[in-house]
């Protein structure tokens, strides 16, 4: 491990309890930072599941490291426990991101569940109380990333994440926010564990249930965002997914990544006739603008990839880039911000045109006018943003 990373980990480990006095100081610092942020427009860097390129995702240490690396927001994916607490896990199925399979006391809870129409085998958060979740530890979900922290970091609640972000705001003197995703709202609704009211209750308790709070709420489903728009003024983001990219650069919409699952569950012919791509049409953007602040499309809606007969290397490295679409411009014309995902450093996740350098990918999207990026490696996103600012200062006439 590098000395730089050791230092960052030591800083991120400095976690302490927020007292009422600390909370008041944090809120005042946050107000000052918010005012300063509104004077400076630049692409947001969102720590995707924290600093998941370095540490097991959705842990306090991962979020803290993302902040140390310069992230403006950190992203907790939210699922519900059996007793109704919101915890940060990428999916209801926790088999791949925790050590639950190593706990013999929970072996009988392994089962098959249907999530958004697709059967999955594993262990599901809704079968565990929060106290039981707290006996588990996180593990790295990507085999090529550091594994030495597996089994050492706890699974946090939303309240714990907010407390961390508030005290980091005070320490850093800059706005830091949260970007929670309501994971599988229809699934949780069917379990009797709806996420939306629980999320708003926690935000209200934190003093963050208002338009100017450092909060975005995102969802791949549409119905729960429309419902939330009537209950809160917190900024909402409509996520836009797809399954894969076809060799010609068009997007593949194989289920369950074909459309928002609430559309599928509705059985309505007009919704079943649509895919996620409808949300990126002018008609779809107009609809989204009626309830949301912005869209969060997969980056291939903005810059796709196509087969390259001369390409070589692993994964996407053998592909070449297609011409950028006009989605950013059309979304802006509809009054929507655009935050895209996910940016990663590994060679196999970089199209050949980027020459193995992730900075080149960020710069392309920044220059296209993106409003925010989700990154597993917040430090790389921040470096690219600083390079863009330097370029703009040195050559203000450049596009």
KOLMAR-539890 format. One line per field, with one value per residue (C-alpha): residue number from 1; x, y negated, z negated. Coordinates in Angstrom, 1 decimal, always signed. Layout:
num = [NUM ...]
xx = [X ...]
yy = [Y ...]
zz = [Z ...]
***
This chain:
num = [1 2 3 4 5 6 7 8 9 10 11 12 13 14 15 16 17 18 19 20 21 22 23 24 25 26 27 28 29 30 31 32 33 34 35 36 37 38 39 40 41 42 43 44 45 46 47 48 49 50 51 52 53 54 55 56 57 58 59 60 61 62 63 64 65 66 67 68 69 70 71 72 73 74 75 76 77 78 79 80 81 82 83 84 85 86 87 88 89 90 91 92 93 94 95 96 97 98 99 100 101 102 103 104 105 106 107 108 109 110 111 112 113 114 115 116 117 118 119 120 121 122 123 124 125 126 127 128 129 130 131 132 133 134 135 136 137 138 139 140 141 142 143 144 145 146 147 148 149 150 151 152 153 154 155 156 157 158 159 160 161 162 163 164 165 166 167 168 169 170 171 172 173 174 175 176 177 178 179 180 181 182 183 184 185 186 187 188 189 190 191 192 193 194 195 196 197 198 199 200 201 202 203 204 205 206 207 208 209 210 211 212 213 214 215 216 217 218 219 220 221 222 223 224 225 226 227 228 229 230 231 232 233 234 235 236 237 238 239 240 241 242 243 244 245 246 247 248 249 250 251 252 253 254 255 256 257 258 259 260 261 262 263 264 265 266 267 268 269 270 271 272 273 274 275 276 277 278 279 280 281 282 283 284 285 286 287 288 289 290 291 292 293 294 295 296 297 298 299 300 301 302 303 304 305 306 307 308 309 310 311 312 313 314 315 316 317 318 319 320 321 322 323 324 325 326 327 328 329 330 331 332 333 334 335 336 337 338 339 340 341 342 343 344 345 346 347 348 349 350 351 352 353 354 355 356 357 358 359 360 361 362 363 364 365 366 367 368 369 370 371 372 373 374 375 376 377 378 379 380 381 382 383 384 385 386 387 388 389 390 391 392 393 394 395 396 397 398 399]
xx = [+0.0 +1.3 +2.3 -0.3 -3.1 -1.9 -2.2 -5.6 -6.8 -5.5 -7.4 -10.6 -10.5 -10.9 -14.6 -16.2 -19.7 -21.5 -22.7 -25.5 -22.8 -20.9 -24.2 -24.9 -21.4 -21.7 -25.0 -23.5 -20.4 -22.7 -24.7 -21.5 -20.2 -23.5 -23.4 -19.9 -20.8 -23.6 -21.1 -18.9 -20.3 -18.3 -19.1 -19.8 -17.7 -19.8 -18.1 -19.8 -20.5 -17.7 -14.2 -15.1 -12.1 -9.9 -12.1 -15.1 -18.1 -20.8 -18.7 -18.0 -14.3 -15.1 -17.2 -14.6 -11.9 -13.9 -14.3 -10.5 -10.0 -12.1 -15.7 -18.4 -21.1 -21.0 -23.6 -25.3 -27.5 -30.3 -32.1 -34.3 -33.6 -36.3 -37.0 -37.2 -33.8 -32.1 -28.6 -26.1 -25.8 -25.8 -28.5 -31.0 -28.9 -25.9 -24.1 -21.4 -20.7 -20.6 -19.2 -22.6 -21.9 -19.1 -21.6 -22.9 -25.6 -27.2 -26.7 -30.4 -31.4 -29.8 -32.7 -33.9 -35.9 -37.3 -36.0 -37.5 -38.7 -35.3 -34.7 -31.5 -30.0 -28.3 -29.0 -31.4 -31.2 -34.9 -34.4 -32.0 -32.5 -30.2 -28.5 -27.8 -26.5 -24.1 -22.4 -21.5 -18.5 -18.1 -16.0 -14.7 -17.1 -14.4 -11.8 -9.0 -9.3 -7.7 -8.9 -7.0 -9.9 -12.4 -14.1 -12.9 -15.5 -19.0 -22.2 -23.5 -27.0 -28.1 -28.0 -24.4 -23.5 -25.2 -23.3 -20.0 -20.7 -21.8 -18.6 -16.5 -18.2 -17.1 -13.6 -13.1 -15.0 -16.7 -20.1 -20.3 -23.5 -25.2 -26.7 -28.9 -30.5 -33.8 -33.0 -35.8 -38.7 -41.4 -39.6 -39.4 -43.0 -44.2 -42.2 -44.1 -40.8 -41.3 -38.2 -39.5 -41.1 -38.2 -35.7 -37.6 -37.9 -34.1 -33.5 -36.0 -34.3 -31.0 -32.5 -31.9 -35.5 -35.5 -34.5 -31.2 -30.0 -26.8 -29.0 -30.0 -32.4 -32.1 -34.1 -34.3 -38.0 -40.3 -43.4 -41.6 -39.8 -43.2 -44.6 -41.5 -41.9 -45.2 -43.7 -40.4 -38.5 -35.2 -33.7 -34.7 -32.7 -34.3 -31.8 -31.7 -30.3 -29.7 -28.4 -25.4 -24.1 -24.6 -21.6 -23.0 -23.2 -26.9 -28.1 -29.4 -32.5 -32.7 -34.8 -34.6 -32.6 -35.2 -37.4 -38.1 -39.5 -42.6 -43.5 -43.2 -45.1 -47.9 -48.9 -50.0 -49.6 -48.3 -45.5 -44.7 -44.2 -41.3 -37.8 -35.5 -34.5 -37.9 -36.8 -34.1 -36.5 -37.7 -41.1 -39.5 -37.3 -40.3 -42.0 -39.0 -38.7 -42.2 -41.0 -37.2 -34.2 -32.1 -31.4 -28.7 -28.2 -25.6 -22.7 -23.3 -26.3 -23.9 -20.9 -21.4 -18.8 -18.7 -16.8 -13.3 -11.8 -8.3 -8.9 -7.0 -6.9 -9.3 -13.0 -13.8 -10.2 -10.8 -13.7 -13.7 -15.9 -18.9 -19.7 -21.2 -25.0 -26.8 -28.5 -26.7 -27.8 -31.4 -31.6 -30.3 -32.8 -35.5 -34.2 -32.5 -29.1 -27.2 -25.2 -23.7 -22.1 -19.9 -16.2 -13.5 -9.7 -9.2 -7.9 -10.6 -13.2 -11.7 -12.5 -9.4 -9.6 -8.7 -5.3 -5.5 -5.7 -8.9 -8.2 -9.0 -12.5 -13.3 -12.0 -14.2 -17.4 -16.4 -15.9 -19.3 -20.9 -21.7 -23.0 -21.7 -19.9 -20.2 -16.7 -15.2 -11.9 -12.8 -9.2 -8.9 -12.2 -10.9 -7.5 -9.3 -11.5 -8.6 -6.9 -10.0 -10.1 -6.4 -7.1 -10.0 -7.8 -5.0 -7.2 -10.6 -11.6 -11.4 -14.6]
yy = [+0.0 -3.5 -6.0 -8.4 -5.8 -5.0 -8.7 -9.0 -5.9 -7.3 -10.5 -8.7 -6.6 -9.6 -9.0 -10.5 -11.1 -14.4 -16.2 -18.8 -21.6 -20.0 -19.6 -23.3 -24.3 -21.8 -23.3 -26.9 -25.7 -23.9 -27.1 -29.1 -26.3 -26.1 -29.8 -29.5 -26.5 -28.4 -31.0 -28.4 -26.2 -23.1 -19.4 -17.6 -14.6 -11.9 -9.2 -6.1 -3.9 -5.9 -5.3 -1.8 -1.6 -1.4 -0.1 +2.1 +0.2 -1.5 -1.7 -4.7 -4.4 -4.3 -7.4 -9.2 -8.3 -9.6 -12.9 -13.0 -12.4 -15.5 -14.1 -16.7 -14.0 -10.4 -7.9 -5.5 -2.9 -2.2 +1.1 +1.9 +4.3 +6.6 +4.0 +1.1 -0.5 -1.9 -0.6 -1.1 +1.9 +1.9 +4.6 +6.3 +9.4 +9.0 +12.2 +10.6 +7.5 +8.9 +11.9 +13.2 +16.6 +17.1 +16.9 +20.4 +18.9 +17.4 +20.4 +21.2 +17.8 +18.5 +18.6 +17.6 +14.4 +12.6 +9.1 +7.0 +10.2 +12.0 +14.9 +14.5 +16.8 +15.4 +13.6 +10.6 +7.6 +7.8 +11.1 +9.5 +7.1 +4.1 +5.8 +8.8 +6.7 +5.0 +8.4 +8.6 +7.0 +5.7 +7.1 +5.9 +6.8 +6.5 +9.2 +7.0 +4.4 +4.3 +7.2 +6.6 +4.8 +7.6 +8.6 +5.5 +2.7 +2.5 +1.8 -1.7 -3.1 -6.2 -8.2 -7.2 -8.3 -11.7 -12.2 -11.4 -13.8 -16.6 -16.4 -16.2 -19.3 -21.1 -19.8 -20.6 -23.9 -23.0 -21.6 -17.8 -16.0 -12.7 -11.2 -8.3 -5.9 -4.1 -0.6 +1.4 -0.6 +1.8 +4.8 +3.1 +1.9 +5.5 +6.5 +3.9 +2.0 -1.1 -3.2 -6.7 -7.6 -6.2 -8.2 -11.5 -10.9 -10.5 -13.6 -15.6 -14.6 -15.7 -19.1 -18.1 -17.8 -20.9 -22.2 -23.7 -20.7 -18.9 -16.0 -14.4 -11.4 -9.1 -6.1 -3.9 -3.8 -6.6 -6.2 -6.6 -9.8 -11.2 -10.4 -11.9 -15.1 -15.7 -15.0 -16.8 -19.7 -17.7 -17.5 -14.3 -12.5 -10.1 -7.3 -5.8 -2.3 +0.2 +3.7 +3.5 +2.0 +3.7 +4.0 +1.1 -1.2 -0.9 -0.1 +3.3 +3.4 +7.0 +7.5 +6.7 +3.6 +2.8 +0.3 -1.0 +2.0 +0.1 -0.2 +3.5 +4.2 +1.9 +4.0 +0.9 +1.4 -2.2 -1.7 +1.9 +0.5 -1.7 -1.1 -3.3 -5.1 -6.8 -8.9 -10.4 -11.5 -15.1 -13.9 -11.8 -14.7 -17.0 -14.4 -14.0 -17.8 -17.8 -16.0 -15.9 -18.1 -16.1 -12.8 -10.2 -8.3 -5.5 -7.2 -5.1 -7.3 -10.2 -8.5 -4.9 -2.4 -0.3 +2.7 +2.1 +4.7 +3.5 +3.2 +5.2 +5.6 +6.7 +5.7 +2.2 +1.6 +3.3 +1.0 -2.4 -5.4 -6.5 -10.1 -11.8 -12.3 -15.5 -14.2 -16.7 -19.7 -18.5 -17.7 -21.2 -22.7 -20.9 -22.5 -19.3 -18.7 -15.6 -13.4 -10.3 -7.0 -5.1 -6.1 -3.6 -3.4 +0.2 +0.7 +3.1 +0.5 -2.2 -2.3 -2.1 -5.8 -6.8 -5.1 -3.5 -6.9 -7.5 -11.2 -11.3 -9.9 -12.5 -15.3 -14.3 -14.3 -17.5 -19.2 -17.9 -19.9 -17.2 -18.4 -15.6 -12.2 -9.1 -7.8 -4.8 -6.8 -10.3 -11.5 -10.8 -12.7 -15.7 -15.8 -15.8 -18.6 -20.7 -20.1 -21.3 -24.4 -25.1 -24.6 -27.0 -29.6 -29.3 -29.1 -30.8 -30.7 -27.0 -24.9]
zz = [+0.0 +0.9 -1.8 -0.2 -0.7 -4.2 -5.1 -3.6 -5.4 -8.7 -8.1 -7.1 -10.3 -12.5 -13.3 -16.4 -17.8 -16.9 -20.0 -19.8 -19.9 -17.1 -15.1 -15.4 -14.3 -11.4 -10.3 -10.3 -8.4 -5.9 -5.3 -4.6 -2.3 -0.4 +0.3 +1.5 +3.7 +5.4 +6.6 +8.3 +11.0 +11.8 +12.4 +9.1 +8.1 +6.5 +4.6 +6.0 +3.0 +1.3 +2.5 +3.7 +5.9 +2.8 -0.1 -0.5 +0.7 -1.5 -4.7 -6.8 -6.0 -2.2 -2.4 -4.5 -2.1 +0.8 -1.0 -1.7 +2.0 +2.9 +3.5 +3.2 +2.4 +1.4 +2.6 +0.1 +1.8 -0.7 -1.5 -4.5 -7.4 -8.8 -11.5 -9.1 -9.4 -6.3 -5.7 -2.9 -0.6 +3.2 +3.3 +1.0 +1.6 -0.6 +0.2 +2.4 +0.3 -3.2 -5.1 -5.9 -4.2 -6.8 -9.7 -10.5 -12.7 -9.6 -7.2 -7.3 -5.9 -2.5 +0.0 +3.4 +3.7 +6.8 +7.1 +10.0 +11.7 +11.5 +9.1 +6.9 +4.4 +1.3 -1.9 -1.9 -4.2 -4.9 -6.7 -9.2 -12.1 -12.4 -15.4 -13.2 -10.3 -12.8 -13.4 -9.7 -8.0 -4.4 -1.7 +1.6 +4.5 +7.2 +7.3 +8.8 +6.1 +2.6 +0.5 -2.7 -4.4 -3.9 -7.1 -9.0 -8.2 -9.5 -7.6 -8.4 -8.8 -6.9 -10.2 -10.7 -7.2 -7.7 -11.0 -9.2 -6.3 -8.7 -10.7 -7.6 -6.3 -9.5 -9.2 -5.6 -5.5 -2.2 -1.3 -1.4 -0.7 -0.4 +2.8 +1.6 +4.0 +3.1 +4.2 +5.7 +4.4 +5.7 +4.2 +0.8 +1.0 +1.5 -1.6 -3.7 -4.0 -1.8 -1.7 -1.0 -4.3 -6.2 -4.1 -4.6 -8.3 -8.6 -6.5 -8.6 -11.8 -10.2 -9.2 -5.5 -4.2 -2.1 +1.3 +0.3 -1.6 -0.4 +0.8 +4.0 +4.0 +7.0 +8.3 +11.3 +10.8 +11.7 +9.5 +6.2 +7.5 +8.6 +5.1 +3.4 +5.5 +3.7 +0.2 +0.3 +2.0 +1.9 +5.4 +7.2 +10.0 +12.4 +13.2 +16.7 +17.2 +20.0 +20.0 +22.4 +25.6 +28.9 +31.3 +33.4 +30.4 +29.9 +26.4 +25.4 +23.2 +22.0 +18.8 +16.0 +17.2 +20.0 +18.2 +14.7 +12.8 +11.6 +15.3 +15.7 +12.5 +13.6 +16.5 +18.4 +22.2 +22.8 +20.2 +21.3 +24.8 +23.5 +22.5 +20.3 +23.6 +23.6 +20.7 +22.9 +25.7 +25.7 +24.5 +21.7 +20.6 +20.4 +18.2 +16.0 +15.6 +14.1 +11.0 +10.9 +10.8 +13.3 +14.9 +14.1 +17.4 +17.9 +19.6 +22.8 +23.5 +23.9 +25.4 +26.6 +27.8 +31.0 +32.1 +33.3 +35.7 +34.8 +31.1 +28.5 +24.8 +22.1 +21.9 +23.2 +24.2 +27.5 +28.3 +29.8 +29.0 +31.0 +31.6 +28.6 +28.5 +27.8 +24.6 +22.3 +24.5 +24.8 +21.1 +20.3 +22.7 +20.7 +17.5 +16.2 +14.8 +16.0 +13.6 +15.3 +14.1 +13.5 +14.0 +13.1 +13.5 +14.5 +18.0 +19.0 +18.2 +20.5 +24.2 +26.4 +27.4 +23.9 +24.3 +20.9 +19.1 +17.1 +17.0 +20.8 +20.2 +17.5 +19.6 +22.5 +20.4 +18.6 +22.0 +23.2 +20.3 +17.8 +14.4 +12.3 +12.4 +10.2 +9.7 +7.8 +7.8 +6.6 +6.7 +10.4 +11.1 +9.0 +10.8 +14.2 +13.0 +11.9 +15.2 +17.0 +14.9 +15.6 +19.3 +19.2 +17.5 +19.9 +23.0 +22.1 +25.8 +26.0 +26.2]
***
